[in-house]
Amino acid sequence: MNICIIPARGGSKRIPRKNIRLFCGKPMISWSIAAAIESRCFDHIAVSTEDEEVAEIARLWGAVVPFKRPLELADDHSPTNVVIAHAIKWFVSQGQTPENVCCLYATAPFATGSDLRRGLSELETSECDYAFSVTSYPFPIQRAVRITKSCRVEMFNSEYSNTRSQDLEEAYHDAGQFYWGRSTAWQEKRQIFGLRSVPVTMPRYRVQDIDTHEDWVRAEWLFKAMQQEKHF
């Protein structure tokens, strides 16, 4: 059995109620639910929340909310893996032991059903614990600079100051969209970012953190452009 867990607490400091705020005409969480449904990967698509309004909207768009998340797991410091482990424990208590579990963020409107299917395939064909979305940095991280307290510039790695960009190793970062994992790995809280994980690469134009108002505006621009492109 495969299940999808969408963590969606009610509180959000920088963008109030961002999990259910309208994004391109629909509640933000609805896009993640739609991707999960379209993937046809899951026996259950469950939202983990402590907030009744979030729960109501999640049910309206096709997810289930079979339990209420404890308040102590719904603050700014609650680790995602603990939230997922709590959800798995609930399913196990109901006699439903999942084999693979996907944590899909509520603020991942660029994730598609195809992406989720690729993630499951990567997990199933590997001997790893997790498969999660990554994307490449747009500029070599080895050439990064910092601004000092005296308002000067210095390199983080000065040994690369004269190295051509094309000669530097490409670097990737967590795309922050979804994390497939084996149920046992989640329950044992095994490390996600390590050699027991495989990458599911995504193009940079479909990756956008949405933590600030500026992020939100940029994400809507990108999303609308992609939607228009589909109609040509």
C-alpha positions as a Python dict, from the first residue, in 0.01 Angstrom:
ca = {
    (1, 'M'): (0, 0, 0),
    (2, 'N'): (122, 350, -90),
    (3, 'I'): (-3, 659, 87),
    (4, 'C'): (46, 1032, 34),
    (5, 'I'): (71, 1259, 335),
    (6, 'I'): (30, 1633, 277),
    (7, 'P'): (140, 1831, 585),
    (8, 'A'): (-70, 2148, 604),
    (9, 'R'): (-83, 2324, 937),
    (10, 'G'): (-301, 2631, 977),
    (11, 'G'): (-37, 2872, 1099),
    (12, 'S'): (212, 3053, 876),
    (13, 'K'): (403, 3359, 989),
    (14, 'R'): (533, 3511, 664),
    (15, 'I'): (236, 3432, 439),
    (16, 'P'): (-76, 3397, 659),
    (17, 'R'): (-289, 3092, 577),
    (18, 'K'): (-71, 3017, 277),
    (19, 'N'): (-174, 2651, 251),
    (20, 'I'): (-530, 2750, 162),
    (21, 'R'): (-476, 3098, 17),
    (22, 'L'): (-593, 3126, -344),
    (23, 'F'): (-313, 3054, -589),
    (24, 'C'): (-405, 3114, -953),
    (25, 'G'): (-773, 3091, -860),
    (26, 'K'): (-767, 2781, -638),
    (27, 'P'): (-662, 2705, -281),
    (28, 'M'): (-288, 2636, -280),
    (29, 'I'): (-330, 2287, -133),
    (30, 'S'): (-570, 2187, -410),
    (31, 'W'): (-287, 2177, -665),
    (32, 'S'): (-94, 1923, -459),
    (33, 'I'): (-405, 1712, -406),
    (34, 'A'): (-475, 1719, -780),
    (35, 'A'): (-120, 1605, -861),
    (36, 'A'): (-149, 1319, -613),
    (37, 'I'): (-481, 1208, -761),
    (38, 'E'): (-350, 1236, -1119),
    (39, 'S'): (-45, 1023, -1035),
    (40, 'R'): (-261, 718, -952),
    (41, 'C'): (14, 609, -712),
    (42, 'F'): (-181, 615, -388),
    (43, 'D'): (-431, 410, -194),
    (44, 'H'): (-488, 708, 35),
    (45, 'I'): (-420, 1082, -2),
    (46, 'A'): (-430, 1221, 351),
    (47, 'V'): (-381, 1572, 483),
    (48, 'S'): (-219, 1613, 824),
    (49, 'T'): (-351, 1930, 989),
    (50, 'E'): (-467, 2070, 1320),
    (51, 'D'): (-685, 2331, 1145),
    (52, 'E'): (-1052, 2262, 1068),
    (53, 'E'): (-1072, 2509, 777),
    (54, 'V'): (-770, 2345, 612),
    (55, 'A'): (-932, 2006, 670),
    (56, 'E'): (-1262, 2117, 515),
    (57, 'I'): (-1093, 2255, 202),
    (58, 'A'): (-874, 1943, 169),
    (59, 'R'): (-1182, 1718, 176),
    (60, 'L'): (-1357, 1941, -77),
    (61, 'W'): (-1071, 1890, -325),
    (62, 'G'): (-1051, 1514, -286),
    (63, 'A'): (-822, 1432, 6),
    (64, 'V'): (-909, 1263, 333),
    (65, 'V'): (-838, 1401, 679),
    (66, 'P'): (-869, 1089, 895),
    (67, 'F'): (-709, 1230, 1209),
    (68, 'K'): (-631, 1563, 1372),
    (69, 'R'): (-265, 1654, 1408),
    (70, 'P'): (-162, 1721, 1770),
    (71, 'L'): (-93, 2086, 1843),
    (72, 'E'): (259, 2005, 1961),
    (73, 'L'): (334, 1888, 1605),
    (74, 'A'): (187, 2199, 1443),
    (75, 'D'): (425, 2477, 1539),
    (76, 'D'): (716, 2642, 1356),
    (77, 'H'): (965, 2394, 1498),
    (78, 'S'): (791, 2064, 1417),
    (79, 'P'): (1019, 1855, 1191),
    (80, 'T'): (854, 1715, 880),
    (81, 'N'): (980, 1361, 941),
    (82, 'V'): (814, 1358, 1285),
    (83, 'V'): (484, 1473, 1131),
    (84, 'I'): (503, 1197, 868),
    (85, 'A'): (594, 934, 1129),
    (86, 'H'): (289, 1040, 1332),
    (87, 'A'): (63, 995, 1028),
    (88, 'I'): (207, 652, 951),
    (89, 'K'): (155, 546, 1312),
    (90, 'W'): (-213, 639, 1282),
    (91, 'F'): (-258, 425, 968),
    (92, 'V'): (-80, 133, 1134),
    (93, 'S'): (-311, 167, 1436),
    (94, 'Q'): (-603, 121, 1194),
    (95, 'G'): (-457, -202, 1058),
    (96, 'Q'): (-326, -39, 740),
    (97, 'T'): (52, -68, 713),
    (98, 'P'): (187, 129, 416),
    (99, 'E'): (491, 11, 225),
    (100, 'N'): (586, 345, 69),
    (101, 'V'): (490, 692, 189),
    (102, 'C'): (518, 1018, -2),
    (103, 'C'): (538, 1348, 181),
    (104, 'L'): (400, 1603, -65),
    (105, 'Y'): (411, 1964, 44),
    (106, 'A'): (90, 2167, 28),
    (107, 'T'): (286, 2450, -138),
    (108, 'A'): (408, 2249, -438),
    (109, 'P'): (187, 2362, -728),
    (110, 'F'): (458, 2278, -984),
    (111, 'A'): (472, 1910, -888),
    (112, 'T'): (289, 1685, -1134),
    (113, 'G'): (151, 1336, -1131),
    (114, 'S'): (433, 1237, -1363),
    (115, 'D'): (691, 1366, -1114),
    (116, 'L'): (534, 1158, -838),
    (117, 'R'): (533, 847, -1056),
    (118, 'R'): (901, 900, -1135),
    (119, 'G'): (974, 931, -767),
    (120, 'L'): (798, 605, -686),
    (121, 'S'): (978, 429, -971),
    (122, 'E'): (1316, 554, -846),
    (123, 'L'): (1240, 432, -495),
    (124, 'E'): (1114, 92, -607),
    (125, 'T'): (1409, 22, -839),
    (126, 'S'): (1672, 125, -584),
    (127, 'E'): (1775, -17, -252),
    (128, 'C'): (1752, 326, -94),
    (129, 'D'): (1533, 471, 180),
    (130, 'Y'): (1414, 785, 1),
    (131, 'A'): (1366, 944, -341),
    (132, 'F'): (1309, 1318, -344),
    (133, 'S'): (1293, 1614, -582),
    (134, 'V'): (1611, 1810, -654),
    (135, 'T'): (1713, 2078, -900),
    (136, 'S'): (2041, 2233, -1007),
    (137, 'Y'): (2177, 2567, -892),
    (138, 'P'): (2170, 2831, -1169),
    (139, 'F'): (2526, 2942, -1087),
    (140, 'P'): (2832, 2749, -962),
    (141, 'I'): (2817, 2742, -583),
    (142, 'Q'): (3198, 2727, -575),
    (143, 'R'): (3204, 3088, -701),
    (144, 'A'): (2970, 3222, -432),
    (145, 'V'): (3062, 3546, -255),
    (146, 'R'): (2965, 3701, 76),
    (147, 'I'): (2924, 4065, 176),
    (148, 'T'): (3132, 4135, 485),
    (149, 'K'): (3040, 4352, 783),
    (150, 'S'): (3254, 4629, 635),
    (151, 'C'): (3049, 4610, 314),
    (152, 'R'): (3320, 4443, 110),
    (153, 'V'): (3307, 4129, -100),
    (154, 'E'): (3497, 3804, -50),
    (155, 'M'): (3462, 3454, -193),
    (156, 'F'): (3354, 3160, 14),
    (157, 'N'): (3606, 2946, -176),
    (158, 'S'): (3882, 3172, -310),
    (159, 'E'): (4071, 2877, -462),
    (160, 'Y'): (3811, 2883, -743),
    (161, 'S'): (3850, 3252, -825),
    (162, 'N'): (4017, 3179, -1160),
    (163, 'T'): (3837, 2853, -1243),
    (164, 'R'): (3606, 2862, -1543),
    (165, 'S'): (3240, 2798, -1460),
    (166, 'Q'): (3221, 2510, -1708),
    (167, 'D'): (3505, 2334, -1527),
    (168, 'L'): (3326, 2327, -1192),
    (169, 'E'): (3111, 2037, -1072),
    (170, 'E'): (2737, 2100, -1100),
    (171, 'A'): (2558, 2125, -767),
    (172, 'Y'): (2198, 2050, -675),
    (173, 'H'): (1963, 2141, -393),
    (174, 'D'): (1641, 2010, -243),
    (175, 'A'): (1350, 2125, -461),
    (176, 'G'): (1116, 2121, -159),
    (177, 'Q'): (828, 1949, -336),
    (178, 'F'): (800, 1581, -244),
    (179, 'Y'): (983, 1304, -61),
    (180, 'W'): (907, 940, -127),
    (181, 'G'): (1025, 711, 150),
    (182, 'R'): (989, 359, 274),
    (183, 'S'): (754, 341, 570),
    (184, 'T'): (1025, 197, 794),
    (185, 'A'): (1266, 479, 703),
    (186, 'W'): (1010, 743, 801),
    (187, 'Q'): (921, 567, 1125),
    (188, 'E'): (1285, 528, 1223),
    (189, 'K'): (1349, 891, 1121),
    (190, 'R'): (1642, 799, 900),
    (191, 'Q'): (1834, 1083, 738),
    (192, 'I'): (1688, 1204, 408),
    (193, 'F'): (1989, 1396, 277),
    (194, 'G'): (2247, 1121, 243),
    (195, 'L'): (2372, 825, 46),
    (196, 'R'): (2055, 624, 116),
    (197, 'S'): (1854, 861, -105),
    (198, 'V'): (1815, 891, -481),
    (199, 'P'): (1741, 1218, -668),
    (200, 'V'): (1438, 1296, -881),
    (201, 'T'): (1565, 1586, -1091),
    (202, 'M'): (1333, 1868, -1189),
    (203, 'P'): (1396, 2167, -1418),
    (204, 'R'): (1466, 2495, -1242),
    (205, 'Y'): (1169, 2668, -1404),
    (206, 'R'): (937, 2434, -1210),
    (207, 'V'): (1097, 2490, -872),
    (208, 'Q'): (1010, 2784, -649),
    (209, 'D'): (1019, 2815, -271),
    (210, 'I'): (708, 2999, -154),
    (211, 'D'): (797, 3155, 178),
    (212, 'T'): (756, 3528, 116),
    (213, 'H'): (518, 3758, -73),
    (214, 'E'): (785, 3802, -342),
    (215, 'D'): (812, 3423, -379),
    (216, 'W'): (434, 3400, -414),
    (217, 'V'): (416, 3663, -689),
    (218, 'R'): (698, 3501, -884),
    (219, 'A'): (542, 3155, -848),
    (220, 'E'): (209, 3279, -985),
    (221, 'W'): (382, 3442, -1281),
    (222, 'L'): (564, 3118, -1361),
    (223, 'F'): (257, 2904, -1312),
    (224, 'K'): (35, 3123, -1533),
    (225, 'A'): (297, 3124, -1806),
    (226, 'M'): (314, 2744, -1796),
    (227, 'Q'): (-65, 2715, -1809),
    (228, 'Q'): (-80, 2943, -2113),
    (229, 'E'): (194, 2742, -2284),
    (230, 'K'): (-20, 2427, -2256),
    (231, 'H'): (-290, 2588, -2472),
    (232, 'F'): (-63, 2653, -2773),
}
